[in-house]
């Protein structure tokens, strides 16, 4: 039998350790950002309009619910209003989606 299933390429231990280190760094940066959003030190509109590199692959929904008084219902309403999927990442937003969401959050 011929196996034609695609597999991820083999990675060396160094490559795996580097990927793990980078993933942990991104997780801790995102956790700090969520704390800053919760404390009001950072505005969600500024994160969405000009996102740092480590937030590009974060889900918009997850960042919205980190903001005080923005629960799942309000976050869903914002995303639906701007025609944005709940699974959309911040880096994956189109210019229209990004500007509509920032305008909505600024009001």
VOROVEX-14692 format. One record per atom (N, C-alpha, C, O): residue number from 0; x, y, z; atom name. Coordinates in pm, whole numbers, plus 32768, in hexadecimal, padded with zeros to 4 digits. Last residue first. Example, Ala and Ser with C-alpha at 12.3 -4.5 7.8 and 13.67 -1.06 7.14 Angstrom:
2
+------+------+------+------+------+
: resi :    x :    y :    z : name :
+------+------+------+------+------+
:    1 : 8505 : 7F1F : 82C4 :    N :
:    1 : 8557 : 7F96 : 82CA :   CA :
:    1 : 850A : 8003 : 8313 :    C :
:    1 : 853D : 8072 : 8324 :    O :
:    0 : 8527 : 7DC7 : 830C :    N :
:    0 : 84CE : 7E3E : 830C :   CA :
:    0 : 8528 : 7EB6 : 830C :    C :
:    0 : 8590 : 7EB4 : 834E :    O :
+------+------+------+------+------+
//
This chain:
107
+------+------+------+------+------+
: resi :    x :    y :    z : name :
+------+------+------+------+------+
:  106 : 7967 : 9536 : 87E3 :    N :
:  106 : 78EE : 957F : 8809 :   CA :
:  106 : 78B0 : 954B : 8887 :    C :
:  106 : 784A : 957F : 88B3 :    O :
:  105 : 7A39 : 9493 : 87A3 :    N :
:  105 : 7A59 : 951A : 87CF :   CA :
:  105 : 79DF : 9567 : 87FF :    C :
:  105 : 79EE : 95D0 : 883D :    O :
:  104 : 79C5 : 93AE : 873D :    N :
:  104 : 79FF : 93A9 : 87C3 :   CA :
:  104 : 7A20 : 9433 : 87FA :    C :
:  104 : 7A22 : 9447 : 8874 :    O :
:  103 : 797C : 9401 : 863C :    N :
:  103 : 7915 : 93D3 : 8699 :   CA :
:  103 : 794A : 93D5 : 8729 :    C :
:  103 : 7901 : 93FB : 8785 :    O :
:  102 : 7A79 : 9437 : 85CC :    N :
:  102 : 7A14 : 94A2 : 85D7 :   CA :
:  102 : 79AA : 947C : 863F :    C :
:  102 : 7983 : 94D0 : 8690 :    O :
:  101 : 7AE7 : 9334 : 85D7 :    N :
:  101 : 7B26 : 93A1 : 8624 :   CA :
:  101 : 7AC3 : 9413 : 8636 :    C :
:  101 : 7ABA : 944C : 86A3 :    O :
:  100 : 7A3A : 92B2 : 8523 :    N :
:  100 : 7A40 : 9287 : 85AF :   CA :
:  100 : 7A7E : 92F4 : 8607 :    C :
:  100 : 7A4D : 930E : 8675 :    O :
:   99 : 7A6F : 933A : 8433 :    N :
:   99 : 79E7 : 9337 : 846B :   CA :
:   99 : 79E9 : 9314 : 8500 :    C :
:   99 : 79A3 : 9352 : 8550 :    O :
:   98 : 7B83 : 9302 : 8412 :    N :
:   98 : 7B56 : 938D : 8428 :   CA :
:   98 : 7AC9 : 9392 : 8461 :    C :
:   98 : 7AAD : 93E6 : 84B6 :    O :
:   97 : 7B7F : 91E6 : 83F8 :    N :
:   97 : 7BD0 : 9228 : 845F :   CA :
:   97 : 7B9B : 92B5 : 847C :    C :
:   97 : 7B89 : 92DA : 84F0 :    O :
:   96 : 7ADA : 91BF : 8319 :    N :
:   96 : 7AB5 : 9187 : 839B :   CA :
:   96 : 7AFF : 91CE : 840D :    C :
:   96 : 7AC4 : 91EE : 8474 :    O :
:   95 : 7B74 : 9248 : 8255 :    N :
:   95 : 7AEA : 926F : 8273 :   CA :
:   95 : 7AC2 : 923F : 82FE :    C :
:   95 : 7A8E : 928C : 834F :    O :
:   94 : 7C63 : 91B5 : 8256 :    N :
:   94 : 7C65 : 9244 : 827C :   CA :
:   94 : 7BDA : 9275 : 82A0 :    C :
:   94 : 7BCA : 92C2 : 82FF :    O :
:   93 : 7C26 : 9076 : 82F3 :    N :
:   93 : 7C37 : 90CB : 827D :   CA :
:   93 : 7C3A : 915C : 82AC :    C :
:   93 : 7C18 : 9178 : 831F :    O :
:   92 : 7CDA : 8FB1 : 83E0 :    N :
:   92 : 7C70 : 9012 : 83C3 :   CA :
:   92 : 7C8E : 905E : 8343 :    C :
:   92 : 7D00 : 9082 : 8328 :    O :
:   91 : 7DA7 : 8F0C : 842A :    N :
:   91 : 7D57 : 8EE4 : 83B7 :   CA :
:   91 : 7CE7 : 8F44 : 8393 :    C :
:   91 : 7C9C : 8F2C : 8334 :    O :
:   90 : 7E14 : 8F67 : 8516 :    N :
:   90 : 7E62 : 8F78 : 849B :   CA :
:   90 : 7E13 : 8F58 : 841E :    C :
:   90 : 7E39 : 8F85 : 83B1 :    O :
:   89 : 7D4B : 8F0E : 85C0 :    N :
:   89 : 7D62 : 8F9E : 85B1 :   CA :
:   89 : 7DB0 : 8FB9 : 8531 :    C :
:   89 : 7D93 : 9018 : 84E9 :    O :
:   88 : 7C84 : 8E03 : 8534 :    N :
:   88 : 7CF5 : 8E36 : 8581 :   CA :
:   88 : 7D06 : 8ECB : 8567 :    C :
:   88 : 7CD4 : 8F00 : 8504 :    O :
:   87 : 7B3B : 8D7E : 8554 :    N :
:   87 : 7B99 : 8DD6 : 850C :   CA :
:   87 : 7C09 : 8E05 : 8568 :    C :
:   87 : 7BF1 : 8E29 : 85DC :    O :
:   86 : 7A71 : 8CF1 : 85C4 :    N :
:   86 : 7AF3 : 8CB0 : 85BC :   CA :
:   86 : 7B5F : 8D05 : 857C :    C :
:   86 : 7BD1 : 8CDA : 856F :    O :
:   85 : 798E : 8D85 : 85A6 :    N :
:   85 : 79C7 : 8D79 : 862D :   CA :
:   85 : 7A51 : 8D39 : 862C :    C :
:   85 : 7A9E : 8D4A : 868B :    O :
:   84 : 799C : 8E60 : 8488 :    N :
:   84 : 798B : 8DDB : 84C1 :   CA :
:   84 : 79C9 : 8DD6 : 854C :    C :
:   84 : 7A2D : 8E1A : 8566 :    O :
:   83 : 78FD : 8F93 : 845A :    N :
:   83 : 797C : 8F50 : 8477 :   CA :
:   83 : 795D : 8EC9 : 84BA :    C :
:   83 : 790F : 8EC2 : 8518 :    O :
:   82 : 7845 : 906A : 842C :    N :
:   82 : 784E : 8FF5 : 83D3 :   CA :
:   82 : 78D7 : 8FB1 : 83DE :    C :
:   82 : 791C : 8F9A : 837B :    O :
:   81 : 781E : 9126 : 84EA :    N :
:   81 : 7888 : 9142 : 8489 :   CA :
:   81 : 789E : 90CF : 8426 :    C :
:   81 : 78FC : 90D1 : 83D6 :    O :
:   80 : 7756 : 90AA : 857E :    N :
:   80 : 773B : 912E : 8544 :   CA :
:   80 : 77A0 : 914E : 84D5 :    C :
:   80 : 777D : 9189 : 846F :    O :
:   79 : 77DF : 8FC7 : 85DB :    N :
:   79 : 7772 : 8FB8 : 857B :   CA :
:   79 : 7754 : 903B : 8534 :    C :
:   79 : 773C : 903D : 84BB :    O :
:   78 : 7891 : 9043 : 868F :    N :
:   78 : 78C4 : 8FF8 : 861C :   CA :
:   78 : 7859 : 8FE7 : 85B1 :    C :
:   78 : 7875 : 8FF6 : 853A :    O :
:   77 : 77DC : 90B5 : 8749 :    N :
:   77 : 783C : 9109 : 86FF :   CA :
:   77 : 786C : 90C2 : 8681 :    C :
:   77 : 7870 : 90FD : 8615 :    O :
:   76 : 775D : 8FCA : 87A6 :    N :
:   76 : 770F : 9033 : 8763 :   CA :
:   76 : 776B : 908E : 8711 :    C :
:   76 : 774A : 90B1 : 869F :    O :
:   75 : 7832 : 8F47 : 8821 :    N :
:   75 : 77F0 : 8F09 : 87AE :   CA :
:   75 : 77A1 : 8F70 : 875F :    C :
:   75 : 77A2 : 8F6F : 86E4 :    O :
:   74 : 7862 : 8FFC : 88F1 :    N :
:   74 : 78CC : 8FE0 : 888F :   CA :
:   74 : 7890 : 8FA4 : 8810 :    C :
:   74 : 78B6 : 8FC9 : 87A1 :    O :
:   73 : 7770 : 8FE6 : 897D :    N :
:   73 : 7795 : 9066 : 893F :   CA :
:   73 : 7800 : 9051 : 88D4 :    C :
:   73 : 77FA : 908E : 8869 :    O :
:   72 : 777E : 8ED4 : 89CA :    N :
:   72 : 770C : 8F09 : 897E :   CA :
:   72 : 7732 : 8F89 : 8935 :    C :
:   72 : 7718 : 8F98 : 88BE :    O :
:   71 : 7869 : 8EB9 : 8A5D :    N :
:   71 : 7859 : 8E6C : 89E1 :   CA :
:   71 : 77EA : 8EA6 : 898B :    C :
:   71 : 77F5 : 8EAA : 8910 :    O :
:   70 : 78AD : 9009 : 8AD3 :    N :
:   70 : 789E : 8F79 : 8AE2 :   CA :
:   70 : 788F : 8F37 : 8A5B :    C :
:   70 : 78A5 : 8F75 : 89F3 :    O :
:   69 : 793F : 9111 : 8B2F :    N :
:   69 : 7929 : 90D3 : 8AAC :   CA :
:   69 : 7924 : 903D : 8AC3 :    C :
:   69 : 798B : 8FFA : 8AC5 :    O :
:   68 : 7980 : 916C : 8C29 :    N :
:   68 : 78F9 : 9189 : 8BF9 :   CA :
:   68 : 78DF : 9158 : 8B6B :    C :
:   68 : 7874 : 9172 : 8B34 :    O :
:   67 : 7ADD : 9174 : 8BDB :    N :
:   67 : 7A71 : 9179 : 8C3D :   CA :
:   67 : 79EE : 91A6 : 8BFD :    C :
:   67 : 79ED : 91FD : 8BA6 :    O :
:   66 : 7B61 : 90A1 : 8ADF :    N :
:   66 : 7B41 : 912A : 8B08 :   CA :
:   66 : 7ACF : 9128 : 8B6E :    C :
:   66 : 7A6C : 90E1 : 8B5A :    O :
:   65 : 7B6D : 8FA4 : 8A8A :    N :
:   65 : 7BCD : 8FC7 : 8AF3 :   CA :
:   65 : 7BB1 : 9053 : 8B29 :    C :
:   65 : 7BE3 : 9079 : 8B93 :    O :
:   64 : 7AC7 : 8F8E : 89B5 :    N :
:   64 : 7A90 : 8F66 : 8A37 :   CA :
:   64 : 7AF2 : 8F7D : 8AA9 :    C :
:   64 : 7ACE : 8F6C : 8B1E :    O :
:   63 : 7B75 : 8FE6 : 88E7 :    N :
:   63 : 7B02 : 9038 : 8910 :   CA :
:   63 : 7ACF : 9010 : 899B :    C :
:   63 : 7AB0 : 9066 : 89EC :    O :
:   62 : 7C28 : 8F12 : 88CF :    N :
:   62 : 7C5A : 8F94 : 88FC :   CA :
:   62 : 7BE7 : 8FEC : 892C :    C :
:   62 : 7BF5 : 9034 : 898F :    O :
:   61 : 7B7E : 8E4A : 8871 :    N :
:   61 : 7BC5 : 8E37 : 88EF :   CA :
:   61 : 7BF9 : 8EBB : 8927 :    C :
:   61 : 7BF8 : 8ED2 : 89A0 :    O :
:   60 : 7B2B : 8EBB : 8779 :    N :
:   60 : 7AC9 : 8E9F : 87E2 :   CA :
:   60 : 7B0D : 8E94 : 886B :    C :
:   60 : 7ADE : 8ECC : 88CD :    O :
:   59 : 7C17 : 8EB5 : 86E4 :    N :
:   59 : 7BDC : 8F36 : 8707 :   CA :
:   59 : 7B7D : 8F24 : 877D :    C :
:   59 : 7B7E : 8F74 : 87DB :    O :
:   58 : 7D1A : 8DD4 : 8739 :    N :
:   58 : 7C91 : 8DE6 : 870B :   CA :
:   58 : 7C5B : 8E6C : 873D :    C :
:   58 : 7C6F : 8E90 : 87B1 :    O :
:   57 : 7E6D : 8E09 : 86D3 :    N :
:   57 : 7E08 : 8DFD : 873D :   CA :
:   57 : 7D7E : 8E15 : 8702 :    C :
:   57 : 7D6F : 8E63 : 86A4 :    O :
:   56 : 7F2F : 8E3D : 861B :    N :
:   56 : 7EEB : 8DBC : 860F :   CA :
:   56 : 7E85 : 8DA5 : 867F :    C :
:   56 : 7E4B : 8D39 : 8687 :    O :
:   55 : 7F87 : 8F42 : 8668 :    N :
:   55 : 7F55 : 8F27 : 85E1 :   CA :
:   55 : 7F04 : 8EA6 : 85D7 :    C :
:   55 : 7E9E : 8EA2 : 8591 :    O :
:   54 : 8006 : 8F6E : 8751 :    N :
:   54 : 7F74 : 8F68 : 8758 :   CA :
:   54 : 7F37 : 8F42 : 86D1 :    C :
:   54 : 7EC0 : 8F25 : 86C9 :    O :
:   53 : 8115 : 8F8D : 8725 :    N :
:   53 : 80EA : 8F19 : 8773 :   CA :
:   53 : 8052 : 8F0B : 877F :    C :
:   53 : 8022 : 8EA6 : 87B2 :    O :
:   52 : 8125 : 9086 : 869A :    N :
:   52 : 813C : 9007 : 8654 :   CA :
:   52 : 8103 : 8F8F : 86A0 :    C :
:   52 : 80C7 : 8F36 : 8663 :    O :
:   51 : 801A : 9167 : 86FA :    N :
:   51 : 80A5 : 9137 : 8701 :   CA :
:   51 : 80AE : 90AD : 86BF :    C :
:   51 : 804A : 9068 : 86B0 :    O :
:   50 : 7F2D : 9213 : 8629 :    N :
:   50 : 7F4F : 91A3 : 8681 :   CA :
:   50 : 7FE4 : 9183 : 8682 :    C :
:   50 : 8025 : 9183 : 861A :    O :
:   49 : 7E88 : 9311 : 860B :    N :
:   49 : 7F17 : 9301 : 85F4 :   CA :
:   49 : 7F4D : 9290 : 864D :    C :
:   49 : 7F91 : 92AA : 86B0 :    O :
:   48 : 7D76 : 92DE : 8638 :    N :
:   48 : 7D9F : 9334 : 85C8 :   CA :
:   48 : 7E33 : 9325 : 85A7 :    C :
:   48 : 7E59 : 932C : 8532 :    O :
:   47 : 7D75 : 9238 : 871A :    N :
:   47 : 7D3E : 9207 : 869B :   CA :
:   47 : 7D6E : 925C : 8625 :    C :
:   47 : 7D8A : 9226 : 85BB :    O :
:   46 : 7DEB : 92D8 : 87DA :    N :
:   46 : 7E23 : 9253 : 87C0 :   CA :
:   46 : 7DF3 : 9220 : 8739 :    C :
:   46 : 7E40 : 91E4 : 86EE :    O :
:   45 : 7D41 : 93B3 : 87DB :    N :
:   45 : 7DCC : 93C7 : 87AE :   CA :
:   45 : 7E0F : 9340 : 8790 :    C :
:   45 : 7E62 : 9338 : 8735 :    O :
:   44 : 7C57 : 933F : 8840 :    N :
:   44 : 7C56 : 9379 : 87B8 :   CA :
:   44 : 7CE4 : 938B : 8784 :    C :
:   44 : 7CFE : 9374 : 870E :    O :
:   43 : 7C9B : 92FA : 8947 :    N :
:   43 : 7C89 : 928F : 88E4 :   CA :
:   43 : 7C8B : 92C6 : 8855 :    C :
:   43 : 7CBC : 9282 : 87FA :    O :
:   42 : 7D98 : 93A7 : 89F6 :    N :
:   42 : 7D14 : 93AC : 89B8 :   CA :
:   42 : 7D0B : 9343 : 8949 :    C :
:   42 : 7D67 : 9334 : 88F9 :    O :
:   41 : 7E35 : 9369 : 8B2B :    N :
:   41 : 7E3D : 9361 : 8A99 :   CA :
:   41 : 7DAE : 9361 : 8A64 :    C :
:   41 : 7D56 : 9323 : 8A9F :    O :
:   40 : 7DEE : 937C : 8C30 :    N :
:   40 : 7E6D : 93BA : 8C08 :   CA :
:   40 : 7E7E : 93BF : 8B71 :    C :
:   40 : 7ECD : 940E : 8B3E :    O :
:   39 : 7D13 : 92F9 : 8C95 :    N :
:   39 : 7CFC : 9379 : 8C51 :   CA :
:   39 : 7D7B : 93C1 : 8C28 :    C :
:   39 : 7D76 : 9435 : 8C00 :    O :
:   38 : 7D27 : 91FF : 8CFB :    N :
:   38 : 7D45 : 926D : 8D57 :   CA :
:   38 : 7D2D : 92F6 : 8D18 :    C :
:   38 : 7D32 : 935C : 8D5D :    O :
:   37 : 7CF1 : 9168 : 8C17 :    N :
:   37 : 7C97 : 915D : 8C8A :   CA :
:   37 : 7CA9 : 91D5 : 8CE9 :    C :
:   37 : 7C48 : 9209 : 8D1F :    O :
:   36 : 7DCF : 91A8 : 8B7B :    N :
:   36 : 7D49 : 91CA : 8B4B :   CA :
:   36 : 7CE7 : 91CD : 8BC0 :    C :
:   36 : 7C96 : 9228 : 8BCC :    O :
:   35 : 7E97 : 9138 : 8C1D :    N :
:   35 : 7E98 : 91C8 : 8C03 :   CA :
:   35 : 7E10 : 91F8 : 8BD0 :    C :
:   35 : 7DE3 : 9264 : 8BF5 :    O :
:   34 : 7E50 : 902A : 8C0B :    N :
:   34 : 7E4D : 906D : 8C8E :   CA :
:   34 : 7E48 : 9104 : 8C7D :    C :
:   34 : 7DFF : 9149 : 8CC4 :    O :
:   33 : 7E7B : 9007 : 8AF9 :    N :
:   33 : 7DF3 : 8FF5 : 8B2F :   CA :
:   33 : 7DE6 : 9036 : 8BB9 :    C :
:   33 : 7D7F : 9070 : 8BD9 :    O :
:   32 : 7F90 : 902F : 8AF5 :    N :
:   32 : 7F39 : 908A : 8AAC :   CA :
:   32 : 7EAA : 9080 : 8AE0 :    C :
:   32 : 7E67 : 90E6 : 8AF2 :    O :
:   31 : 7FE4 : 8F50 : 8B87 :    N :
:   31 : 7FFD : 8FD7 : 8BBC :   CA :
:   31 : 7FA3 : 903C : 8B77 :    C :
:   31 : 7F6E : 9096 : 8BB8 :    O :
:   30 : 7F94 : 8E88 : 8AD6 :    N :
:   30 : 7F5A : 8E8B : 8B5D :   CA :
:   30 : 7F6E : 8F16 : 8B9B :    C :
:   30 : 7F13 : 8F4B : 8BDB :    O :
:   29 : 8039 : 8EC4 : 89FE :    N :
:   29 : 7FA7 : 8ED1 : 89F0 :   CA :
:   29 : 7F63 : 8ED8 : 8A78 :    C :
:   29 : 7F04 : 8F24 : 8A8B :    O :
:   28 : 8132 : 8E86 : 8A70 :    N :
:   28 : 8118 : 8F0E : 8A40 :   CA :
:   28 : 8082 : 8F28 : 8A32 :    C :
:   28 : 8050 : 8F93 : 8A56 :    O :
:   27 : 810F : 8D74 : 8AA0 :    N :
:   27 : 8121 : 8DCF : 8B12 :   CA :
:   27 : 810A : 8E61 : 8AE9 :    C :
:   27 : 80D5 : 8EAF : 8B37 :    O :
:   26 : 80F1 : 8D12 : 8998 :    N :
:   26 : 8088 : 8CFF : 89FC :   CA :
:   26 : 8096 : 8D60 : 8A70 :    C :
:   26 : 8033 : 8D98 : 8A9F :    O :
:   25 : 81E9 : 8D59 : 892B :    N :
:   25 : 816F : 8D95 : 88F4 :   CA :
:   25 : 80FD : 8D88 : 8959 :    C :
:   25 : 80B2 : 8DE7 : 896E :    O :
:   24 : 828E : 8CB1 : 89C4 :    N :
:   24 : 82A2 : 8D42 : 89C8 :   CA :
:   24 : 8224 : 8D8A : 8998 :    C :
:   24 : 81F8 : 8DEC : 89D4 :    O :
:   23 : 8233 : 8BB6 : 8976 :    N :
:   23 : 8225 : 8BE0 : 8A01 :   CA :
:   23 : 8233 : 8C77 : 8A10 :    C :
:   23 : 81EC : 8CB5 : 8A5F :    O :
:   22 : 827F : 8BBD : 8868 :    N :
:   22 : 81F2 : 8BAF : 888C :   CA :
:   22 : 81DA : 8BDB : 891C :    C :
:   22 : 8177 : 8C1E : 8938 :    O :
:   21 : 8398 : 8BCB : 8882 :    N :
:   21 : 834F : 8C38 : 8842 :   CA :
:   21 : 82BA : 8C34 : 8866 :    C :
:   21 : 827E : 8C9C : 8881 :    O :
:   20 : 83CB : 8AD3 : 88FC :    N :
:   20 : 83F2 : 8B50 : 893F :   CA :
:   20 : 83A4 : 8BC6 : 8906 :    C :
:   20 : 8372 : 8C1A : 8951 :    O :
:   19 : 836E : 8A27 : 8832 :    N :
:   19 : 8330 : 8A26 : 88B6 :   CA :
:   19 : 834F : 8AA7 : 8902 :    C :
:   19 : 82F6 : 8AE1 : 8941 :    O :
:   18 : 8424 : 8A64 : 8767 :    N :
:   18 : 8394 : 8A79 : 8751 :   CA :
:   18 : 834A : 8A7E : 87D6 :    C :
:   18 : 82F1 : 8AD1 : 87E9 :    O :
:   17 : 8511 : 8A11 : 87E6 :    N :
:   17 : 8501 : 8A9D : 87BE :   CA :
:   17 : 846D : 8ABE : 87A8 :    C :
:   17 : 843F : 8B28 : 87D2 :    O :
:   16 : 84DF : 8900 : 87FF :    N :
:   16 : 84F3 : 8950 : 8878 :   CA :
:   16 : 84E1 : 89E6 : 8859 :    C :
:   16 : 84A9 : 8A31 : 88AA :    O :
:   15 : 84D4 : 88B6 : 86F1 :    N :
:   15 : 845F : 88A5 : 8748 :   CA :
:   15 : 846A : 88FB : 87C5 :    C :
:   15 : 8408 : 8937 : 87EF :    O :
:   14 : 85D9 : 88F3 : 86A1 :    N :
:   14 : 8568 : 8937 : 8661 :   CA :
:   14 : 84EB : 892C : 86B8 :    C :
:   14 : 84A0 : 898C : 86C6 :    O :
:   13 : 866B : 8842 : 8745 :    N :
:   13 : 867F : 88D4 : 8750 :   CA :
:   13 : 860A : 8921 : 8714 :    C :
:   13 : 85DD : 8984 : 874D :    O :
:   12 : 8611 : 874D : 86E3 :    N :
:   12 : 85F4 : 8772 : 876E :   CA :
:   12 : 8603 : 8809 : 8780 :    C :
:   12 : 85B1 : 8849 : 87C3 :    O :
:   11 : 858D : 8777 : 8597 :    N :
:   11 : 85F7 : 8754 : 85F5 :   CA :
:   11 : 85CD : 877F : 8681 :    C :
:   11 : 856F : 87CD : 8691 :    O :
:   10 : 846D : 86EE : 8501 :    N :
:   10 : 84B6 : 8762 : 8537 :   CA :
:   10 : 8520 : 8731 : 8597 :    C :
:   10 : 850D : 86CE : 85DF :    O :
:    9 : 83E0 : 8675 : 83D5 :    N :
:    9 : 8425 : 8658 : 8453 :   CA :
:    9 : 846F : 86D5 : 8480 :    C :
:    9 : 84A9 : 871D : 842E :    O :
:    8 : 82B9 : 8713 : 8353 :    N :
:    8 : 8345 : 86E8 : 8347 :   CA :
:    8 : 8381 : 86CD : 83D1 :    C :
:    8 : 8359 : 870A : 8435 :    O :
:    7 : 8179 : 867D : 837A :    N :
:    7 : 81D1 : 86EE : 8391 :   CA :
:    7 : 8261 : 86BD : 8386 :    C :
:    7 : 8280 : 864B : 83A9 :    O :
:    6 : 80FC : 85B7 : 826B :    N :
:    6 : 8122 : 85C7 : 82F6 :   CA :
:    6 : 8178 : 8643 : 8302 :    C :
:    6 : 81B8 : 866E : 82A1 :    O :
:    5 : 7FFE : 853F : 8199 :    N :
:    5 : 8067 : 85A1 : 81B2 :   CA :
:    5 : 807F : 85AD : 8247 :    C :
:    5 : 8022 : 85AF : 8297 :    O :
:    4 : 7FDB : 83FD : 8113 :    N :
:    4 : 7FAD : 8460 : 8175 :   CA :
:    4 : 8020 : 84BF : 8192 :    C :
:    4 : 8093 : 8496 : 81A2 :    O :
:    3 : 8005 : 832E : 806A :    N :
:    3 : 8017 : 83B5 : 8035 :   CA :
:    3 : 7FE1 : 841F : 8094 :    C :
:    3 : 7FBE : 848D : 806A :    O :
:    2 : 8085 : 81F5 : 8062 :    N :
:    2 : 8052 : 825A : 80BF :   CA :
:    2 : 806E : 82E4 : 8086 :    C :
:    2 : 80E1 : 830A : 8073 :    O :
:    1 : 802B : 80DF : 7FB4 :    N :
:    1 : 8074 : 815D : 7FA9 :   CA :
:    1 : 8037 : 81C5 : 8006 :    C :
:    1 : 7FC1 : 81E7 : 7FF9 :    O :
:    0 : 8053 : 7F88 : 8000 :    N :
:    0 : 8000 : 8000 : 8000 :   CA :
:    0 : 8056 : 807C : 8000 :    C :
:    0 : 80BD : 8083 : 8043 :    O :
+------+------+------+------+------+
//
